[in-house]
Amino acid sequence: MKKRYRVENLDCANCAAKMEAAIQKIPGVEEASISFMTQKLTIVADEDRMDDILKEAAAACRRVEPDCTIVL
């Protein structure tokens, strides 16, 4: 399942790259990308685990940039 979300308070492209790498390591994630320019997160993952994956993705983003949020 492919889903797209808005990312708020993303300050730099380097942070986006770090978040993307962290999200890609989450079990069940097939593909993840964050565009700094459009402030969008795209995740391709197992539909049954999507809620848990989003929680883990949000936590991974906050570790890199504490003010960053994923808008569901």
mmCIF file of the N, C-alpha and C atoms, coordinates in Angstrom:
data_MODEL
# 
_entry.id   MODEL 
# 
loop_
_atom_site.group_PDB 
_atom_site.id 
_atom_site.type_symbol 
_atom_site.label_atom_id 
_atom_site.label_alt_id 
_atom_site.label_comp_id 
_atom_site.label_asym_id 
_atom_site.label_entity_id 
_atom_site.label_seq_id 
_atom_site.pdbx_PDB_ins_code 
_atom_site.Cartn_x 
_atom_site.Cartn_y 
_atom_site.Cartn_z 
_atom_site.occupancy 
_atom_site.B_iso_or_equiv 
_atom_site.pdbx_formal_charge 
_atom_site.auth_seq_id 
_atom_site.auth_comp_id 
_atom_site.auth_asym_id 
_atom_site.auth_atom_id 
_atom_site.pdbx_PDB_model_num 
ATOM 1   N N  . MET A 1 1  ? 0.839  -1.167 0.000  1.00 0.00 ? 1  MET A N  1 
ATOM 2   C CA . MET A 1 1  ? 0.000  0.000  0.000  1.00 0.00 ? 1  MET A CA 1 
ATOM 3   C C  . MET A 1 1  ? 0.891  1.239  0.000  1.00 0.00 ? 1  MET A C  1 
ATOM 4   N N  . LYS A 1 2  ? 0.548  2.188  -0.840 1.00 0.00 ? 2  LYS A N  1 
ATOM 5   C CA . LYS A 1 2  ? 1.311  3.432  -0.943 1.00 0.00 ? 2  LYS A CA 1 
ATOM 6   C C  . LYS A 1 2  ? 0.483  4.563  -0.356 1.00 0.00 ? 2  LYS A C  1 
ATOM 7   N N  . LYS A 1 3  ? 1.092  5.298  0.577  1.00 0.00 ? 3  LYS A N  1 
ATOM 8   C CA . LYS A 1 3  ? 0.414  6.433  1.207  1.00 0.00 ? 3  LYS A CA 1 
ATOM 9   C C  . LYS A 1 3  ? 1.332  7.645  1.191  1.00 0.00 ? 3  LYS A C  1 
ATOM 10  N N  . ARG A 1 4  ? 0.710  8.806  1.178  1.00 0.00 ? 4  ARG A N  1 
ATOM 11  C CA . ARG A 1 4  ? 1.455  10.062 1.152  1.00 0.00 ? 4  ARG A CA 1 
ATOM 12  C C  . ARG A 1 4  ? 0.965  10.962 2.288  1.00 0.00 ? 4  ARG A C  1 
ATOM 13  N N  . TYR A 1 5  ? 1.925  11.604 2.955  1.00 0.00 ? 5  TYR A N  1 
ATOM 14  C CA . TYR A 1 5  ? 1.609  12.458 4.096  1.00 0.00 ? 5  TYR A CA 1 
ATOM 15  C C  . TYR A 1 5  ? 2.383  13.766 4.013  1.00 0.00 ? 5  TYR A C  1 
ATOM 16  N N  . ARG A 1 6  ? 1.829  14.788 4.621  1.00 0.00 ? 6  ARG A N  1 
ATOM 17  C CA . ARG A 1 6  ? 2.518  16.077 4.710  1.00 0.00 ? 6  ARG A CA 1 
ATOM 18  C C  . ARG A 1 6  ? 3.423  16.059 5.938  1.00 0.00 ? 6  ARG A C  1 
ATOM 19  N N  . VAL A 1 7  ? 4.599  16.659 5.789  1.00 0.00 ? 7  VAL A N  1 
ATOM 20  C CA . VAL A 1 7  ? 5.553  16.765 6.888  1.00 0.00 ? 7  VAL A CA 1 
ATOM 21  C C  . VAL A 1 7  ? 5.662  18.247 7.251  1.00 0.00 ? 7  VAL A C  1 
ATOM 22  N N  . GLU A 1 8  ? 5.484  18.556 8.515  1.00 0.00 ? 8  GLU A N  1 
ATOM 23  C CA . GLU A 1 8  ? 5.564  19.946 8.965  1.00 0.00 ? 8  GLU A CA 1 
ATOM 24  C C  . GLU A 1 8  ? 6.840  20.184 9.764  1.00 0.00 ? 8  GLU A C  1 
ATOM 25  N N  . ASN A 1 9  ? 7.348  21.392 9.674  1.00 0.00 ? 9  ASN A N  1 
ATOM 26  C CA . ASN A 1 9  ? 8.533  21.845 10.406 1.00 0.00 ? 9  ASN A CA 1 
ATOM 27  C C  . ASN A 1 9  ? 9.802  21.102 10.012 1.00 0.00 ? 9  ASN A C  1 
ATOM 28  N N  . LEU A 1 10 ? 9.891  20.726 8.757  1.00 0.00 ? 10 LEU A N  1 
ATOM 29  C CA . LEU A 1 10 ? 11.098 20.097 8.222  1.00 0.00 ? 10 LEU A CA 1 
ATOM 30  C C  . LEU A 1 10 ? 12.010 21.215 7.749  1.00 0.00 ? 10 LEU A C  1 
ATOM 31  N N  . ASP A 1 11 ? 13.174 21.362 8.408  1.00 0.00 ? 11 ASP A N  1 
ATOM 32  C CA . ASP A 1 11 ? 14.017 22.534 8.206  1.00 0.00 ? 11 ASP A CA 1 
ATOM 33  C C  . ASP A 1 11 ? 15.122 22.399 7.164  1.00 0.00 ? 11 ASP A C  1 
ATOM 34  N N  . CYS A 1 12 ? 15.570 21.177 6.876  1.00 0.00 ? 12 CYS A N  1 
ATOM 35  C CA . CYS A 1 12 ? 16.682 21.072 5.928  1.00 0.00 ? 12 CYS A CA 1 
ATOM 36  C C  . CYS A 1 12 ? 16.659 19.744 5.180  1.00 0.00 ? 12 CYS A C  1 
ATOM 37  N N  . ALA A 1 13 ? 17.293 19.736 4.026  1.00 0.00 ? 13 ALA A N  1 
ATOM 38  C CA . ALA A 1 13 ? 17.342 18.538 3.187  1.00 0.00 ? 13 ALA A CA 1 
ATOM 39  C C  . ALA A 1 13 ? 18.135 17.421 3.860  1.00 0.00 ? 13 ALA A C  1 
ATOM 40  N N  . ASN A 1 14 ? 19.155 17.770 4.625  1.00 0.00 ? 14 ASN A N  1 
ATOM 41  C CA . ASN A 1 14 ? 19.948 16.763 5.330  1.00 0.00 ? 14 ASN A CA 1 
ATOM 42  C C  . ASN A 1 14 ? 19.089 16.026 6.357  1.00 0.00 ? 14 ASN A C  1 
ATOM 43  N N  . CYS A 1 15 ? 18.259 16.763 7.072  1.00 0.00 ? 15 CYS A N  1 
ATOM 44  C CA . CYS A 1 15 ? 17.355 16.126 8.035  1.00 0.00 ? 15 CYS A CA 1 
ATOM 45  C C  . CYS A 1 15 ? 16.374 15.201 7.314  1.00 0.00 ? 15 CYS A C  1 
ATOM 46  N N  . ALA A 1 16 ? 15.867 15.628 6.174  1.00 0.00 ? 16 ALA A N  1 
ATOM 47  C CA . ALA A 1 16 ? 14.952 14.807 5.392  1.00 0.00 ? 16 ALA A CA 1 
ATOM 48  C C  . ALA A 1 16 ? 15.627 13.499 4.984  1.00 0.00 ? 16 ALA A C  1 
ATOM 49  N N  . ALA A 1 17 ? 16.878 13.569 4.574  1.00 0.00 ? 17 ALA A N  1 
ATOM 50  C CA . ALA A 1 17 ? 17.617 12.363 4.167  1.00 0.00 ? 17 ALA A CA 1 
ATOM 51  C C  . ALA A 1 17 ? 17.815 11.423 5.348  1.00 0.00 ? 17 ALA A C  1 
ATOM 52  N N  . LYS A 1 18 ? 18.115 11.975 6.528  1.00 0.00 ? 18 LYS A N  1 
ATOM 53  C CA . LYS A 1 18 ? 18.287 11.145 7.725  1.00 0.00 ? 18 LYS A CA 1 
ATOM 54  C C  . LYS A 1 18 ? 16.972 10.476 8.121  1.00 0.00 ? 18 LYS A C  1 
ATOM 55  N N  . MET A 1 19 ? 15.873 11.214 8.036  1.00 0.00 ? 19 MET A N  1 
ATOM 56  C CA . MET A 1 19 ? 14.559 10.660 8.356  1.00 0.00 ? 19 MET A CA 1 
ATOM 57  C C  . MET A 1 19 ? 14.195 9.553  7.377  1.00 0.00 ? 19 MET A C  1 
ATOM 58  N N  . GLU A 1 20 ? 14.433 9.804  6.111  1.00 0.00 ? 20 GLU A N  1 
ATOM 59  C CA . GLU A 1 20 ? 14.137 8.813  5.074  1.00 0.00 ? 20 GLU A CA 1 
ATOM 60  C C  . GLU A 1 20 ? 14.899 7.510  5.331  1.00 0.00 ? 20 GLU A C  1 
ATOM 61  N N  . ALA A 1 21 ? 16.179 7.627  5.659  1.00 0.00 ? 21 ALA A N  1 
ATOM 62  C CA . ALA A 1 21 ? 16.996 6.439  5.932  1.00 0.00 ? 21 ALA A CA 1 
ATOM 63  C C  . ALA A 1 21 ? 16.465 5.687  7.150  1.00 0.00 ? 21 ALA A C  1 
ATOM 64  N N  . ALA A 1 22 ? 16.061 6.404  8.180  1.00 0.00 ? 22 ALA A N  1 
ATOM 65  C CA . ALA A 1 22 ? 15.538 5.766  9.394  1.00 0.00 ? 22 ALA A CA 1 
ATOM 66  C C  . ALA A 1 22 ? 14.214 5.058  9.114  1.00 0.00 ? 22 ALA A C  1 
ATOM 67  N N  . ILE A 1 23 ? 13.346 5.675  8.334  1.00 0.00 ? 23 ILE A N  1 
ATOM 68  C CA . ILE A 1 23 ? 12.045 5.087  8.026  1.00 0.00 ? 23 ILE A CA 1 
ATOM 69  C C  . ILE A 1 23 ? 12.213 3.843  7.165  1.00 0.00 ? 23 ILE A C  1 
ATOM 70  N N  . GLN A 1 24 ? 13.168 3.853  6.263  1.00 0.00 ? 24 GLN A N  1 
ATOM 71  C CA . GLN A 1 24 ? 13.392 2.702  5.396  1.00 0.00 ? 24 GLN A CA 1 
ATOM 72  C C  . GLN A 1 24 ? 13.849 1.472  6.176  1.00 0.00 ? 24 GLN A C  1 
ATOM 73  N N  . LYS A 1 25 ? 14.383 1.661  7.376  1.00 0.00 ? 25 LYS A N  1 
ATOM 74  C CA . LYS A 1 25 ? 14.838 0.545  8.206  1.00 0.00 ? 25 LYS A CA 1 
ATOM 75  C C  . LYS A 1 25 ? 13.723 -0.085 9.043  1.00 0.00 ? 25 LYS A C  1 
ATOM 76  N N  . ILE A 1 26 ? 12.555 0.525  9.057  1.00 0.00 ? 26 ILE A N  1 
ATOM 77  C CA . ILE A 1 26 ? 11.439 0.006  9.846  1.00 0.00 ? 26 ILE A CA 1 
ATOM 78  C C  . ILE A 1 26 ? 10.926 -1.280 9.197  1.00 0.00 ? 26 ILE A C  1 
ATOM 79  N N  . PRO A 1 27 ? 10.790 -2.352 9.980  1.00 0.00 ? 27 PRO A N  1 
ATOM 80  C CA . PRO A 1 27 ? 10.283 -3.606 9.414  1.00 0.00 ? 27 PRO A CA 1 
ATOM 81  C C  . PRO A 1 27 ? 8.901  -3.417 8.781  1.00 0.00 ? 27 PRO A C  1 
ATOM 82  N N  . GLY A 1 28 ? 8.743  -3.929 7.571  1.00 0.00 ? 28 GLY A N  1 
ATOM 83  C CA . GLY A 1 28 ? 7.473  -3.815 6.853  1.00 0.00 ? 28 GLY A CA 1 
ATOM 84  C C  . GLY A 1 28 ? 7.460  -2.708 5.819  1.00 0.00 ? 28 GLY A C  1 
ATOM 85  N N  . VAL A 1 29 ? 8.438  -1.795 5.882  1.00 0.00 ? 29 VAL A N  1 
ATOM 86  C CA . VAL A 1 29 ? 8.519  -0.701 4.912  1.00 0.00 ? 29 VAL A CA 1 
ATOM 87  C C  . VAL A 1 29 ? 9.256  -1.205 3.669  1.00 0.00 ? 29 VAL A C  1 
ATOM 88  N N  . GLU A 1 30 ? 8.586  -1.127 2.539  1.00 0.00 ? 30 GLU A N  1 
ATOM 89  C CA . GLU A 1 30 ? 9.205  -1.525 1.274  1.00 0.00 ? 30 GLU A CA 1 
ATOM 90  C C  . GLU A 1 30 ? 9.974  -0.365 0.658  1.00 0.00 ? 30 GLU A C  1 
ATOM 91  N N  . GLU A 1 31 ? 9.413  0.839  0.796  1.00 0.00 ? 31 GLU A N  1 
ATOM 92  C CA . GLU A 1 31 ? 10.031 2.026  0.223  1.00 0.00 ? 31 GLU A CA 1 
ATOM 93  C C  . GLU A 1 31 ? 9.555  3.247  0.998  1.00 0.00 ? 31 GLU A C  1 
ATOM 94  N N  . ALA A 1 32 ? 10.448 4.209  1.169  1.00 0.00 ? 32 ALA A N  1 
ATOM 95  C CA . ALA A 1 32 ? 10.084 5.466  1.826  1.00 0.00 ? 32 ALA A CA 1 
ATOM 96  C C  . ALA A 1 32 ? 10.889 6.587  1.206  1.00 0.00 ? 32 ALA A C  1 
ATOM 97  N N  . SER A 1 33 ? 10.237 7.734  1.011  1.00 0.00 ? 33 SER A N  1 
ATOM 98  C CA . SER A 1 33 ? 10.959 8.898  0.509  1.00 0.00 ? 33 SER A CA 1 
ATOM 99  C C  . SER A 1 33 ? 10.351 10.155 1.114  1.00 0.00 ? 33 SER A C  1 
ATOM 100 N N  . ILE A 1 34 ? 11.232 11.106 1.416  1.00 0.00 ? 34 ILE A N  1 
ATOM 101 C CA . ILE A 1 34 ? 10.799 12.404 1.933  1.00 0.00 ? 34 ILE A CA 1 
ATOM 102 C C  . ILE A 1 34 ? 11.354 13.470 1.008  1.00 0.00 ? 34 ILE A C  1 
ATOM 103 N N  . SER A 1 35 ? 10.462 14.322 0.524  1.00 0.00 ? 35 SER A N  1 
ATOM 104 C CA . SER A 1 35 ? 10.877 15.437 -0.318 1.00 0.00 ? 35 SER A CA 1 
ATOM 105 C C  . SER A 1 35 ? 10.927 16.701 0.531  1.00 0.00 ? 35 SER A C  1 
ATOM 106 N N  . PHE A 1 36 ? 12.119 17.255 0.673  1.00 0.00 ? 36 PHE A N  1 
ATOM 107 C CA . PHE A 1 36 ? 12.261 18.500 1.424  1.00 0.00 ? 36 PHE A CA 1 
ATOM 108 C C  . PHE A 1 36 ? 11.536 19.638 0.718  1.00 0.00 ? 36 PHE A C  1 
ATOM 109 N N  . MET A 1 37 ? 11.608 19.659 -0.598 1.00 0.00 ? 37 MET A N  1 
ATOM 110 C CA . MET A 1 37 ? 10.999 20.752 -1.375 1.00 0.00 ? 37 MET A CA 1 
ATOM 111 C C  . MET A 1 37 ? 9.474  20.773 -1.248 1.00 0.00 ? 37 MET A C  1 
ATOM 112 N N  . THR A 1 38 ? 8.844  19.609 -1.301 1.00 0.00 ? 38 THR A N  1 
ATOM 113 C CA . THR A 1 38 ? 7.383  19.570 -1.233 1.00 0.00 ? 38 THR A CA 1 
ATOM 114 C C  . THR A 1 38 ? 6.858  19.285 0.171  1.00 0.00 ? 38 THR A C  1 
ATOM 115 N N  . GLN A 1 39 ? 7.780  18.944 1.091  1.00 0.00 ? 39 GLN A N  1 
ATOM 116 C CA . GLN A 1 39 ? 7.410  18.617 2.472  1.00 0.00 ? 39 GLN A CA 1 
ATOM 117 C C  . GLN A 1 39 ? 6.436  17.438 2.507  1.00 0.00 ? 39 GLN A C  1 
ATOM 118 N N  . LYS A 1 40 ? 6.737  16.398 1.703  1.00 0.00 ? 40 LYS A N  1 
ATOM 119 C CA . LYS A 1 40 ? 5.876  15.213 1.619  1.00 0.00 ? 40 LYS A CA 1 
ATOM 120 C C  . LYS A 1 40 ? 6.663  13.946 1.945  1.00 0.00 ? 40 LYS A C  1 
ATOM 121 N N  . LEU A 1 41 ? 6.001  13.030 2.616  1.00 0.00 ? 41 LEU A N  1 
ATOM 122 C CA . LEU A 1 41 ? 6.531  11.706 2.918  1.00 0.00 ? 41 LEU A CA 1 
ATOM 123 C C  . LEU A 1 41 ? 5.689  10.694 2.157  1.00 0.00 ? 41 LEU A C  1 
ATOM 124 N N  . THR A 1 42 ? 6.348  9.826  1.412  1.00 0.00 ? 42 THR A N  1 
ATOM 125 C CA . THR A 1 42 ? 5.668  8.746  0.712  1.00 0.00 ? 42 THR A CA 1 
ATOM 126 C C  . THR A 1 42 ? 6.189  7.429  1.272  1.00 0.00 ? 42 THR A C  1 
ATOM 127 N N  . ILE A 1 43 ? 5.259  6.576  1.683  1.00 0.00 ? 43 ILE A N  1 
ATOM 128 C CA . ILE A 1 43 ? 5.621  5.277  2.246  1.00 0.00 ? 43 ILE A CA 1 
ATOM 129 C C  . ILE A 1 43 ? 4.889  4.175  1.471  1.00 0.00 ? 43 ILE A C  1 
ATOM 130 N N  . VAL A 1 44 ? 5.644  3.156  1.101  1.00 0.00 ? 44 VAL A N  1 
ATOM 131 C CA . VAL A 1 44 ? 5.071  1.934  0.534  1.00 0.00 ? 44 VAL A CA 1 
ATOM 132 C C  . VAL A 1 44 ? 5.352  0.851  1.573  1.00 0.00 ? 44 VAL A C  1 
ATOM 133 N N  . ALA A 1 45 ? 4.268  0.295  2.125  1.00 0.00 ? 45 ALA A N  1 
ATOM 134 C CA . ALA A 1 45 ? 4.436  -0.669 3.209  1.00 0.00 ? 45 ALA A CA 1 
ATOM 135 C C  . ALA A 1 45 ? 3.258  -1.628 3.271  1.00 0.00 ? 45 ALA A C  1 
ATOM 136 N N  . ASP A 1 46 ? 3.415  -2.633 4.108  1.00 0.00 ? 46 ASP A N  1 
ATOM 137 C CA . ASP A 1 46 ? 2.382  -3.620 4.350  1.00 0.00 ? 46 ASP A CA 1 
ATOM 138 C C  . ASP A 1 46 ? 1.147  -2.933 4.941  1.00 0.00 ? 46 ASP A C  1 
ATOM 139 N N  . GLU A 1 47 ? 0.007  -3.096 4.293  1.00 0.00 ? 47 GLU A N  1 
ATOM 140 C CA . GLU A 1 47 ? -1.218 -2.428 4.723  1.00 0.00 ? 47 GLU A CA 1 
ATOM 141 C C  . GLU A 1 47 ? -1.634 -2.815 6.140  1.00 0.00 ? 47 GLU A C  1 
ATOM 142 N N  . ASP A 1 48 ? -1.422 -4.060 6.505  1.00 0.00 ? 48 ASP A N  1 
ATOM 143 C CA . ASP A 1 48 ? -1.814 -4.532 7.834  1.00 0.00 ? 48 ASP A CA 1 
ATOM 144 C C  . ASP A 1 48 ? -1.014 -3.877 8.955  1.00 0.00 ? 48 ASP A C  1 
ATOM 145 N N  . ARG A 1 49 ? 0.200  -3.440 8.663  1.00 0.00 ? 49 ARG A N  1 
ATOM 146 C CA . ARG A 1 49 ? 1.063  -2.826 9.675  1.00 0.00 ? 49 ARG A CA 1 
ATOM 147 C C  . ARG A 1 49 ? 1.161  -1.317 9.544  1.00 0.00 ? 49 ARG A C  1 
ATOM 148 N N  . MET A 1 50 ? 0.406  -0.706 8.635  1.00 0.00 ? 50 MET A N  1 
ATOM 149 C CA . MET A 1 50 ? 0.586  0.713  8.326  1.00 0.00 ? 50 MET A CA 1 
ATOM 150 C C  . MET A 1 50 ? 0.456  1.616  9.556  1.00 0.00 ? 50 MET A C  1 
ATOM 151 N N  . ASP A 1 51 ? -0.503 1.359  10.429 1.00 0.00 ? 51 ASP A N  1 
ATOM 152 C CA . ASP A 1 51 ? -0.665 2.205  11.620 1.00 0.00 ? 51 ASP A CA 1 
ATOM 153 C C  . ASP A 1 51 ? 0.581  2.158  12.510 1.00 0.00 ? 51 ASP A C  1 
ATOM 154 N N  . ASP A 1 52 ? 1.098  0.959  12.749 1.00 0.00 ? 52 ASP A N  1 
ATOM 155 C CA . ASP A 1 52 ? 2.300  0.814  13.579 1.00 0.00 ? 52 ASP A CA 1 
ATOM 156 C C  . ASP A 1 52 ? 3.509  1.446  12.889 1.00 0.00 ? 52 ASP A C  1 
ATOM 157 N N  . ILE A 1 53 ? 3.594  1.261  11.583 1.00 0.00 ? 53 ILE A N  1 
ATOM 158 C CA . ILE A 1 53 ? 4.713  1.832  10.825 1.00 0.00 ? 53 ILE A CA 1 
ATOM 159 C C  . ILE A 1 53 ? 4.684  3.356  10.901 1.00 0.00 ? 53 ILE A C  1 
ATOM 160 N N  . LEU A 1 54 ? 3.516  3.946  10.814 1.00 0.00 ? 54 LEU A N  1 
ATOM 161 C CA . LEU A 1 54 ? 3.411  5.410  10.897 1.00 0.00 ? 54 LEU A CA 1 
ATOM 162 C C  . LEU A 1 54 ? 3.823  5.927  12.274 1.00 0.00 ? 54 LEU A C  1 
ATOM 163 N N  . LYS A 1 55 ? 3.473  5.201  13.315 1.00 0.00 ? 55 LYS A N  1 
ATOM 164 C CA . LYS A 1 55 ? 3.899  5.599  14.661 1.00 0.00 ? 55 LYS A CA 1 
ATOM 165 C C  . LYS A 1 55 ? 5.421  5.544  14.776 1.00 0.00 ? 55 LYS A C  1 
ATOM 166 N N  . GLU A 1 56 ? 6.007  4.477  14.249 1.00 0.00 ? 56 GLU A N  1 
ATOM 167 C CA . GLU A 1 56 ? 7.468  4.346  14.280 1.00 0.00 ? 56 GLU A CA 1 
ATOM 168 C C  . GLU A 1 56 ? 8.132  5.410  13.405 1.00 0.00 ? 56 GLU A C  1 
ATOM 169 N N  . ALA A 1 57 ? 7.522  5.722  12.269 1.00 0.00 ? 57 ALA A N  1 
ATOM 170 C CA . ALA A 1 57 ? 8.068  6.746  11.377 1.00 0.00 ? 57 ALA A CA 1 
ATOM 171 C C  . ALA A 1 57 ? 8.032  8.115  12.053 1.00 0.00 ? 57 ALA A C  1 
ATOM 172 N N  . ALA A 1 58 ? 6.932  8.418  12.727 1.00 0.00 ? 58 ALA A N  1 
ATOM 173 C CA . ALA A 1 58 ? 6.825  9.697  13.429 1.00 0.00 ? 58 ALA A CA 1 
ATOM 174 C C  . ALA A 1 58 ? 7.887  9.800  14.526 1.00 0.00 ? 58 ALA A C  1 
ATOM 175 N N  . ALA A 1 59 ? 8.113  8.713  15.242 1.00 0.00 ? 59 ALA A N  1 
ATOM 176 C CA . ALA A 1 59 ? 9.134  8.703  16.292 1.00 0.00 ? 59 ALA A CA 1 
ATOM 177 C C  . ALA A 1 59 ? 10.526 8.878  15.688 1.00 0.00 ? 59 ALA A C  1 
ATOM 178 N N  . ALA A 1 60 ? 10.781 8.235  14.554 1.00 0.00 ? 60 ALA A N  1 
ATOM 179 C CA . ALA A 1 60 ? 12.082 8.367  13.888 1.00 0.00 ? 60 ALA A CA 1 
ATOM 180 C C  . ALA A 1 60 ? 12.311 9.803  13.436 1.00 0.00 ? 60 ALA A C  1 
ATOM 181 N N  . CYS A 1 61 ? 11.278 10.439 12.928 1.00 0.00 ? 61 CYS A N  1 
ATOM 182 C CA . CYS A 1 61 ? 11.397 11.840 12.493 1.00 0.00 ? 61 CYS A CA 1 
ATOM 183 C C  . CYS A 1 61 ? 11.686 12.753 13.677 1.00 0.00 ? 61 CYS A C  1 
ATOM 184 N N  . ARG A 1 62 ? 11.009 12.523 14.796 1.00 0.00 ? 62 ARG A N  1 
ATOM 185 C CA . ARG A 1 62 ? 11.230 13.359 15.984 1.00 0.00 ? 62 ARG A CA 1 
ATOM 186 C C  . ARG A 1 62 ? 12.631 13.189 16.552 1.00 0.00 ? 62 ARG A C  1 
ATOM 187 N N  . ARG A 1 63 ? 13.227 11.993 16.388 1.00 0.00 ? 63 ARG A N  1 
ATOM 188 C CA . ARG A 1 63 ? 14.606 11.803 16.859 1.00 0.00 ? 63 ARG A CA 1 
ATOM 189 C C  . ARG A 1 63 ? 15.573 12.671 16.058 1.00 0.00 ? 63 ARG A C  1 
ATOM 190 N N  . VAL A 1 64 ? 15.295 12.845 14.780 1.00 0.00 ? 64 VAL A N  1 
ATOM 191 C CA . VAL A 1 64 ? 16.168 13.651 13.939 1.00 0.00 ? 64 VAL A CA 1 
ATOM 192 C C  . VAL A 1 64 ? 15.875 15.138 14.117 1.00 0.00 ? 64 VAL A C  1 
ATOM 193 N N  . GLU A 1 65 ? 14.593 15.487 14.102 1.00 0.00 ? 65 GLU A N  1 
ATOM 194 C CA . GLU A 1 65 ? 14.171 16.888 14.211 1.00 0.00 ? 65 GLU A CA 1 
ATOM 195 C C  . GLU A 1 65 ? 12.983 16.918 15.181 1.00 0.00 ? 65 GLU A C  1 
ATOM 196 N N  . PRO A 1 66 ? 13.220 17.271 16.455 1.00 0.00 ? 66 PRO A N  1 
ATOM 197 C CA . PRO A 1 66 ? 12.156 17.193 17.473 1.00 0.00 ? 66 PRO A CA 1 
ATOM 198 C C  . PRO A 1 66 ? 10.887 17.972 17.143 1.00 0.00 ? 66 PRO A C  1 
ATOM 199 N N  . ASP A 1 67 ? 10.971 19.035 16.348 1.00 0.00 ? 67 ASP A N  1 
ATOM 200 C CA . ASP A 1 67 ? 9.780  19.827 16.031 1.00 0.00 ? 67 ASP A CA 1 
ATOM 201 C C  . ASP A 1 67 ? 9.015  19.282 14.825 1.00 0.00 ? 67 ASP A C  1 
ATOM 202 N N  . CYS A 1 68 ? 9.538  18.303 14.153 1.00 0.00 ? 68 CYS A N  1 
ATOM 203 C CA . CYS A 1 68 ? 8.959  17.768 12.928 1.00 0.00 ? 68 CYS A CA 1 
ATOM 204 C C  . CYS A 1 68 ? 7.755  16.880 13.246 1.00 0.00 ? 68 CYS A C  1 
ATOM 205 N N  . THR A 1 69 ? 6.687  17.003 12.456 1.00 0.00 ? 69 THR A N  1 
ATOM 206 C CA . THR A 1 69 ? 5.520  16.166 12.632 1.00 0.00 ? 69 THR A CA 1 
ATOM 207 C C  . THR A 1 69 ? 5.028  15.650 11.283 1.00 0.00 ? 69 THR A C  1 
ATOM 208 N N  . ILE A 1 70 ? 4.455  14.458 11.308 1.00 0.00 ? 70 ILE A N  1 
ATOM 209 C CA . ILE A 1 70 ? 3.824  13.882 10.124 1.00 0.00 ? 70 ILE A CA 1 
ATOM 210 C C  . ILE A 1 70 ? 2.323  14.106 10.286 1.00 0.00 ? 70 ILE A C  1 
ATOM 211 N N  . VAL A 1 71 ? 1.702  14.766 9.320  1.00 0.00 ? 71 VAL A N  1 
ATOM 212 C CA . VAL A 1 71 ? 0.282  15.066 9.386  1.00 0.00 ? 71 VAL A CA 1 
ATOM 213 C C  . VAL A 1 71 ? -0.481 13.925 8.735  1.00 0.00 ? 71 VAL A C  1 
ATOM 214 N N  . LEU A 1 72 ? -1.292 13.243 9.536  1.00 0.00 ? 72 LEU A N  1 
ATOM 215 C CA . LEU A 1 72 ? -2.051 12.102 9.033  1.00 0.00 ? 72 LEU A CA 1 
ATOM 216 C C  . LEU A 1 72 ? -3.355 12.518 8.410  1.00 0.00 ? 72 LEU A C  1 
# 
